[in-house]
Amino acid sequence: MKKNNILLLVNNLDIVKDLKEESNITFLFPVSEFSVGFERTFRVEEIPEGFIFVNRILDNEGIEKFKKFIGALPSNIKGIVFDDVGVLNVLLKVNLNITKILFLNHLNCNYESVNAYLDFVDSVVVSTDITIEEIDEILKKAKKPVVLYTFGHINIMYSRRTLLTNYNNHFKKDVPTIADLTEKISGKKFKAQESIYGTVIYTNEPFNGLELRNRENVLFNLINMTFFTNEKMLEIIKSDSNLEDKYPYKYLSAEKTIVKISDIKD
């Protein structure tokens, strides 16, 4: 079975050493000051060759800092994954020979929006909120190879507020900044990561889309190792199985994103 190249969003440097012999893996590092939702971020000077991840929503001050940061990017940084259109505007004005990937969380649900953004970037990350059939349609009609979110906990909400700290202050509690949460009405469970830049809420179970590893017109299969140990991540990456017995959760929708009004019955 053909397997595509992997873009691995890492949480430590040891995993890079463990996988250094794997030629099909590119490492993606959440970068300090510009990433949120991670227990560990990385300064550019400590990053070996790879891509950087920028997912903070930046205000004017943040954009100015990012301009200085991106202008001094070292040659070992080969690409950037980002989800702020303000960042895109900056990147369009500088001459950088790096791969630019737009990751609009929960957007890019059809080939028309994907192709619209592909006029400005090298690739985009396809939404996990659509069906397998819709993903295959995007792969068939996208004008450039795209990135498929293939495994890992999914960011379902990001707030620039420090929600856990605010909760602790208001209710005199002591919830840690990395927490397992339960919504009391539905009983649904979530994971949360907080830093000075805000709070990210993740799905409790990792999304398993390992069956997407053999698709055509794919630049990378994105794997997010947030909340995972090196041991478990190595098992996931090196397995020829889709591991559905261990990780059954599939966030992909069972219903199409777009329906006709006439198809909706009272």
N, C-alpha and C positions, 0 to 999 in steps of 0.2 A: 504493500500500500504506500502510495506517495505521501510524504509528510512535508508540509510547508515550513518555511523558516519561522522561528519563534522569537517574539519580542517579550522578554521576561522582565516584568516590573519587580525589582528586588527590594529586600528589606535589610540586607547585610552584605558585606563584601566576601564572606566565606563562600557563599553560593557561587560567586564568580570563579573562585579557585576550583571549586568542585566540578564546575562545568566548562573549564577552560579548553578541554579537548573536543567539545561539541561544536563543530563548525557551523551548525545551522542556528545557533542562538546568538541574538543580540541583546545586550543588557540595557535596561531602562532604569534610570536613577531619579527618584523624586529629589529635586534640588532644593537646598536650604533657602529660605526666605520666599520661595515662589511655589511651594507645594503644601498641601494641607490634607489631613486624613491619614497620616503615616506616623508610625512610632519612631521611625528613623528616616532622616533626610540626609543628603550628602552635599558637602561643599565641592565645588568644581575641581579644586586642586586634589581631592582625594579620589576622584572618579577615574577609573581606567577607561580605555576606549569604549564608547557606547553612546546611547541617547540620553537626553535629559527630559524629565517630566515636569511641566509647569501647569498646575491646575488651580491656582488661586485666582479668584476674581479680583482684579487689581483696580485700585482707585488711582487718581492722578499721580499721587506720590509714588505708588507702586509701579506705575507705567514708566515714570522717569527713572526709577532704580533699575527696572528691567532693560531700558534702553542702554544704560551704562554696562549692565551685566552682559547683554548679548553682544555688545560691541567689543568686548574683551574675551570672547569665547575662545578657548584653546583648540588646537587642531585635533585633539583626541576625541572631541565631541562631534559625532557624525550625524546627529539628528536631534529633533525636538518634537515631543508630543505635547499638545497644549489644548485648552478648551475655552479660551477667552478671545473673542473677536478683536478686543483691543490689542492683544498680543499679535494677532494676525496682521493688524494694521502696522505695527512696528516692524514685523518681519518683512513686509512688502516693501519697506523703505530702506532696508539694509541689504548689502550684497554679501550673502552668506551661502557658501557652498555646502549646505547640510540638507538632509531630508526633513521635510516639514509635514507633520501629520496632525490633522485636526480631530480632536476627540470631544465632540459635543454630546455630553452625557444624555442618553435617552432620545437624542435627535438623530438625524440622518436615517430616516425610516423608509426611504424610497429612492429609486435610482435617479430621479430628477433632482432632488436636493443634493444627493451625493455628487452628481456631475456638475452641479452649479458650483459647489465648493472646490471641486477638483480643478477648476480653472485657476485657482489661487494657491493650492497646496499640492504636495506630491501624493498624498493619500489621506483618507479619512477612516475613522473607526465606525463601523456599522453598528446601529442600535441593537441591543439585546431584547427590545420590546416588540419584535416582529416575529413572523413565522419562518420556519425553515424555507418554505416556498418563496417568501418575499426576499429572504437573503439570497437564494439562488437566482432570483430575477435581477437583483442588484449586481451580483457577480457577473451575470451574463451581459448586462447593459452598461456597466461602469466603464468610463473612458480610460481609467487607469486602475492598476491593482489596488485593492482596498485592504484594510485591516479588520480582522474578525476577533471580537472578544471571545476567547475560547475557554478560559477557566479562571475562576477566582470569585471572591465576594464582590458584589456589585454595589457601587456607590448609588444609593437611592435618594439621598438628600444631602445638600451642603448648605450650611449657614455660616455667615461671617461672624455670627455671635458665638460666644463660648457658652453653649447651652448647658453643659454639665456643671460648669462652675456657677452659672446663674441659678441653676436648680439647687445646688448645694447651699449657696448663700441665702436663698429665699426660704428653703425648708429646713435649714440647719442639718443637712445630710453630709455624707462623705463618699459620694459616688466617685470612683477613680476616673481619670481622663481617658482610659481605655476600658470600656465597660460592655457587659452583656445586658441588654435591656429587654423588658417585656411590656408590651402595650396592654394595659389592664382590660380594656373592653373586648378586644378580639383575641387576646392571648398570644398574639404574634410576637416573635422574638427578633431582635436586631442586635447588631454590633455597632459600637460608637468609638470614634477616635477624636479627641479634642487637642488643639494646640492654641497658641496665642493668636493664630490666624483664623480660627473658627472651628466648627464641628462638622464631621462627616458621619452620616448614618449609613451602614452597610447592611446588606442582607445577612441573615444569620447563617444560612447555608451557602456554600460556594456554588456558583453557577457552573454546570458541567456541559460544555459544548465541545468536548474532545472529538466528537464525530465530524467537526468542521475542519479537522487538520488536513484533509486531503482534497479540499476544494481548489478549483482553478481561479485565476485572476486575483490571487491573494498575495499581498506584499508580505504580511506577517500574520501569524496567529498570536494574539496578545494573551499572555498568562500573567495573572496578578498574584504574587505570593504573599500579600498582606494577610496576616494572622496564621501563616503557615511556617512550620519549621523547615530547615534544609532537608531533613530526612524525608519528610512527606512530599516536599516539592520535587526532589530527585525521583521519587517513585512515580509521580504524576508525569513528569517530562519524559522519562525513559520507558514508560509502559507502552506496549503496543495495543493494550486494551483501552477501551473508553472508560473503564472503571465505574460503570454505572451501578455496580453493587455497593461501592463505597460512597459514591457521590451522585445520588439519584436526582438531585435538584436541577430542573431545567426552567429557566426563567423565560425562555422564548414563549411568546404568546401562542395560544391555540387558535386565535381568531385573527383575521386580516385587519390591518391597520385602517384601511379605507373601505367603507361600505356605502352603497346607495341608500338614500332615504327610503326608497320603496322596499328595500330589503328588511327594514326595521319594522317589526310588527308590534301592535299594541299589546 
